[in-house]
């Protein structure tokens, strides 16, 4: 049997952020992955990343329906964990 979906609303999303130095063209890029939903985004600056994080949340809220595995509360909070790296 498959997993049963609960009707509990998630009121907090956790996001893991790391800085990547892989992109030689644009320089460091911030990469963010949500733990509770299958979504990720990135940004060249923290401002761009934060804007994109909220876009993901709003899009997810707009498209969730009865088949959505995770249902978000209307006033969902987003908690960030940022892994800092030192650049030489």
N, C-alpha and C positions, 0 to 999 in steps of 0.2 A: 504494500500500500504506500501511496505517496504521502508527503508531509501535509498536514492540515494547516491551513492559513488561519491565523487568529485575527480577531477584529480589533486588537489593541492598536492604538495609534502611537507611533514613535514620536516622542516630543524632543529628542536630541539626536542629531546626526554627528558622528565622529569622522573627522577628515585627517588623514596623514599626508603631510607635505614634506617634500624633499627638494633640494636644489640640485639640478643636474648641470654638469659642465660639458656634456656630450655635444652640444650644438655649437660648432665652431663658427658658424655664420652669425648667429644672433647673440652668442655669449650664454651666460647662465640662464636657465629656464627653471621655473618653479613647477613641480608636478604634484597634483593633488588627487588622492583616491578616497572615495567615501567607503566606510566600512559596512554600513547597513544597506546601501543600495548599490546596484551595479552601475557605477558612474565614476568618471574621472575627467579632469580637465587640466589645463596648464596656462601659464602666463609668463611673460618676460619680466614683469614687475609684480610686486605684491599687490599693488592696486588693481592691476589687470586680473590677477588670479582671484582676488576677493570678489570682483565684479562677476567673473565667470562662475564662481562657486554659487553665488546667489541665483544666477541665471539657471544653473542646473537644478537647484532646489525648486524654483518657481515652475520650470518646465515639468519636473517630476510631479509636482502638486497638481498642475493643470491636466496631466494625462493619466493620473492614477484612476483606477476604476475597480470594479468588484474582482477582477482577475489579478490585480497588482499584489505581489507578495508582501511588500512593506507599505503600510499606509502612514502618511505623514500628518501630524497634527497641523492645523492651520498656522499656529504660532511656533513652529519648529525652531529650535536653537541649533546652531552649528558650532561645535567645539573643534579647535584646530590643534594638532600636534605637529610642530615644525622641527625637522631634523636640520641642525645647523652644521655646515661644513666650513672649514677654513681654506681659503684660497691663497696660494703662494704668490 
